[in-house]
Amino acid sequence: MKHCFHILGQWVRHSHLAPLTGLHRISACISSTSQQYIKARDPEWGSKQQKEKRSSILRNLSKMDPQIEAELAPFRASVKEQGDLVRKLKSEKAPDIDLQRAVAELKHRKRALEEKELALTPKDDFDRGKMEDLLKQRFFYDQSFAIYGGVNGLYDFGPMGCAVKANLLQTWRKFFILEEQMLEVDTAMLTPEVVLKASGHVDRFQDYMVKDLKNGECFRADHLIEAHLEKLLVDKKSSDEVKEAIRQILPMIDGMSKDDMGECLRKYNMKSPVTGNDLSDPMEFNLMFATSIGPTGQLKGFLRPETAQGIFVNFKRLLEFNAGKLPFAGAQIGNSFRNEISPRSGLIRVREFTMAEIEHFCDPDHKDHPKFADIALLEFPLYSACNQMDGKPPELIKIGDAVKTKLVANETLGYFMARIYLFLTKVGVDSKRFRFRQHLSNEMAHYACDCWDAEMKTSYGWIECVGCADRSCYDLTQHTKATSVKLAAERKLPEPKTISVYECVPEKGGLGKAFKKDAKAVTAHLTGLSGDELSTLEQTLQDKGEAEIQVDGQKFTVKKEMVSFKKYDKTIHVEEIVPSVIEPSFGIGRIMYSVFEHNFKVREGDEQRTYLTLPPIIAPYKCSLLPLSNNPDFASFIKQLSQQLTELDVSHKVDDSGGSIGRRYARTDQIAIPYGITIDFDSLKTPHTATLRERDTLKQVRAPIEELPEIVRDLAVGRRTWENVLNNYPLFEQQEASSK
Amino acid sequence: MKHCFHILGQWVRHSHLAPLTGLHRISACISSTSQQYIKARDPEWGSKQQKEKRSSILRNLSKMDPQIEAELAPFRASVKEQGDLVRKLKSEKAPDIDLQRAVAELKHRKRALEEKELALTPKDDFDRGKMEDLLKQRFFYDQSFAIYGGVNGLYDFGPMGCAVKANLLQTWRKFFILEEQMLEVDTAMLTPEVVLKASGHVDRFQDYMVKDLKNGECFRADHLIEAHLEKLLVDKKSSDEVKEAIRQILPMIDGMSKDDMGECLRKYNMKSPVTGNDLSDPMEFNLMFATSIGPTGQLKGFLRPETAQGIFVNFKRLLEFNAGKLPFAGAQIGNSFRNEISPRSGLIRVREFTMAEIEHFCDPDHKDHPKFADIALLEFPLYSACNQMDGKPPELIKIGDAVKTKLVANETLGYFMARIYLFLTKVGVDSKRFRFRQHLSNEMAHYACDCWDAEMKTSYGWIECVGCADRSCYDLTQHTKATSVKLAAERKLPEPKTISVYECVPEKGGLGKAFKKDAKAVTAHLTGLSGDELSTLEQTLQDKGEAEIQVDGQKFTVKKEMVSFKKYDKTIHVEEIVPSVIEPSFGIGRIMYSVFEHNFKVREGDEQRTYLTLPPIIAPYKCSLLPLSNNPDFASFIKQLSQQLTELDVSHKVDDSGGSIGRRYARTDQIAIPYGITIDFDSLKTPHTATLRERDTLKQVRAPIEELPEIVRDLAVGRRTWENVLNNYPLFEQQEASSK
């Protein structure tokens, strides 16, 4: 149950250490693994007919070259063999332990396949070090508190990163909140323990760690064990016997209990990899940052580990705001916190991060979506649970077909998957390095009926950036249990229904006098009694004149005159339902990182000229203004253009620093400025013109100065294409100098 | 020193419990109060000539009616009398204790004057309860975790509050960051202790509290003492003697030490006002939320109490980003946290809050501002320290004159004050309920040379919403001291200067070999030696061949061959300076609250119809779309208008819920929607037209449907006035139904 803190915006890419025993959301972890296999949807869903139909619409996505496919074939076969075994064990209801072993081995084989696939993918010359240099040097982001030595897992965004982030969030807000008329909230990050107890985070949001007994340094137990064993595996001194044993253990690490881990640590005599000191036994470490709210120390609190709970606890207010009607979506952009034991992988795994989450509340029996037709024909790679178990690659499928064949559980889920895909590609994710991966039945939370992660391929492998899950009614139910506040909506009945009502009507005055401050709790207890309990109570009161009841462990004596009983028929037009929740959840830092990787380029023939092809919509500035030289006549043109661009809300940067125009272009390319206007000597002639350059094509046109602000505005907001500009203005042909 | 946690965005309105012994920023509290009087600028600044000039340009702002002025006269005289005494004591360098007493009394009299003034102000019918009902009911904001019983000092913004907040921040970002080309950062909230130790927050960001010894409930000591004494003062059982003693003590509470408070508690036998239980002695309570970063528990951290420190620790990167040039401004929008002992006053005093802070770094000797001329003629009420001590009201002064006469310390400070004023009135602050209050010399941090708070008049009295201070070089110096990282900039010398250099050049190889991991520290030590130390070292090495040095308490033996010495002349063109910082700091929640109060209205003759006159720029939606009835022919017009408004980025709300048009207008007025388009039966005729209604004037025009989206867009962004629309389209005269 180690990897089950699978919080969006912040999951580790566990398909490598794959989360087969992990659950999508810790808040819903269940203790018995076997339960998951029983409850969760099996990948072998659907009728034979449906399966055939699905096959017919699926086209193979990979288009790998035959030689690569030949090399992968044994890996694929090995996954399939194990996938079949898992299915067989499940259908036979085999003992838990056998199933667990089989699943661990399946996970191991899947991982081997994925690693092989990545290794065989033609190299694309991407140099992470070079990109990180650029991002650091132009202050997109960097480690926090560096002058104090830095803190792992904390990052500061500089002016460029901050502008990209603000643009990304602004785009998100327009794309989701405004276009879909969602209800945005902005809720407290400080969260009292009781709320996170109900959501499951207090009990289960944890990792196992071990401590260096001398200096107190901590390590994640699973990482340490894995690294140690893998070292032994390639150690010449290890006997074949030892190596064989290790090969048996390695795939099991993720499924290990605390005791298993302790045993393993002792068996192989593991020490701190840093100091060689002895290590403690494994211990649970809750990943939430704890603090105390108020001065008494009596109200324990945490920094929220996700923004979702802030929406759930406001459900009643939001439903009311929406005039009591379903469906509606709550949304929130904000920071969450996770006290990683040993954070690494840059922006991908951090202790403080921004998320954007949507909770779409809908009728559990009607998950169709009115706008589904708008996106039904959209296709993108789906990596189904079925394909994962069969060792097959993802497939390009129209989302309409995926919902029709029940590969994707319902229209609303499918609609959001399509919107997620459209959003991500709009902000610069490369659609060729994108896939939706379905959770296997055993990594999905027991209450969820379907879950797909939008994954981006980066130099760290496939990383999860957005999750999209149907969470059913889990969270609302949990908070209702904890608070006794009914978090439910009303659904109109197809036709009115007559029901017989049997109820207890407390006499407020009498109860208040008798029980004072407890009167409210007693009243709630009395009005909440079931039919049988009611009739027992009524009988007792009739017989003895009083009855003893127990509320929250306290005893109260209710007298006959304090209550009356009513029986009558009632016609009802609505029934109460607990809404289902479809949750798209975005990890903003991870999306930003993927976008940076997908857009980092080096100019052909000039290793020094690195640049970023960010789409104008998220580029920090939309336009640069460059006087060719420091000729004083240029200044007034620059000033005028700057004013006009400001009026049109086009963010821009004036670079009058001198230096060759080629060097300055190179600098603006590094901070992803898509368009550049240069005032040169021809600009001084009437009619006044200037050149306009596009970052990716390096092409330039010459256009009248007074037209340029609107051209750039239209390009920046996507109202006009660069091709259109090229067709309407004369090309300006002048070789750009290199950066040297 | 009790009220000295005076953090922006979050200060308490202490002019009531006035912060005469408080400092503007805890980070700079100095322990000896007397020091402040010596160092800080006295209100009696300037030459006689300057004073006369100032008097001539000042006009009396208050325009009170003569009767009110007559009632205030004795209060004003009483303040002035005491102000003069304080000045006299200061000029005579009187003992601390006498000065402290005089200042406490001055504070008390100022408070009495302000309370009298507020009491005499004609009542404006504002009903806070009614406004809070509206804000709650339409979910602008409400208490967090209410279904769990709520947590004091934490608030959740609902869809309407969230939209207002997002619009406010977006406006702020355009108004400051884009227009002034500031460098925005987004830094970690989790902050290691060492950083906040350097800034002064660990040692001084605190209040005194007392605990109920039985149930642990906590109270702010000063509040509790004050409430208890004021109760005794009106108690008939108190003797005249007791009352007189209390009158002596009351004005002194703010200046009390921990021991003074303890004594006072015991003397008057104070108990918990809630339970009557005994109380603990007063104890310091640090207002930061503490937590632990990482799993070891060894890295203590806090949630940041202000966003400013995140800018200071990034100073080097930002300076580099700005090509090493001054001036430039860093800016940050983000949340900060303060663990209030007993929060109250709604949004004004909370435990988690959003700030927007600017740190403008400039040459300490050149604080002029290139755009000052643009705003020099702007005038707004300035409540100078001098006027405060003289019992005089604020005065309307042109900022250009205020800087010219040195009332405001420099152009940059004055420029930001003007920009703050323009921003606040743009987002809906009533300029008649606005003033800038200067800090008295004894409430200003010792390093600050001037500080002005933008205060808004609300039903809670005058509350501070934005601070604007010249903080000199304090913060950068503190972080340099703590880290040894030089946080400085270079200034070009008027002419090159030749200096003689004497330096020690370490031989890296030799040092590395000898001192391994300590080589870096040894090298830093050697290159940091002063001239005298160098010559001693050189001599010793020459004489003995080796020398012992001490680095961080450790001893090292340096051999002759490990270093060489150089003496030469060097021409330098730049000198190093530590920049001054001008800091405008905005409390977003307080601004929002003031804007709500200043814009809450009730329709004449209809008590039920409350509404908000928020300016379009921050209104949650800019426009409503209302079909007059559920006639199916109206729907296509609504859909088309909605699409066009979306294309123009105009947020809008369709209300096709039925109900009379009057009721629906009333609903849209409550959420401050400034414009409403109604499709009625005349819309069906060609040419198609619809009505456009404005919220504040209630006037309506009829205009062609195809023109309406652009009209609304232009109105919403301020490109067109409502008067202009009234002049160009025929008035639609139809009485609006009341809400009943």
Interface residues (C-beta under 8 A of the other chain):
Chain A: R138 F139 D142 S144 F145 A146 I147 Y148 V151 N152 L154 Y155 D156 F157 G158 P159 G161 C162 A163 K165 A166 Q170 R173 K174 L178 E179 L183 E184 V185 D186 T187 A188 M189 L190 T191 P192 V194 V195 M209 K211 G216 E217 C218 F285 F289 A290 T291 S292 I293 G294 P295 T296 G297 Q298 L299 L303 G310 V313 N314 K316 R317 L318 E320 F321 A323 N335 F337 N339 E340 I341 R351 E352 H479 A482 T483 V485 L487 T646 D649 S651 S657
Chain B: R138 F139 D142 S144 F145 A146 I147 Y148 V151 N152 G153 L154 Y155 D156 F157 G158 P159 G161 C162 A163 K165 A166 Q170 R173 K174 L178 E179 L183 E184 V185 D186 T187 A188 M189 L190 T191 P192 V194 V195 M209 K211 G216 E217 C218 F285 F289 A290 T291 S292 I293 G294 P295 T296 G297 Q298 L299 L303 G310 V313 N314 K316 R317 L318 E320 F321 A323 N335 F337 N339 E340 I341 R351 E352 H479 A482 T483 V485 L487 T646 D649 S651 S657
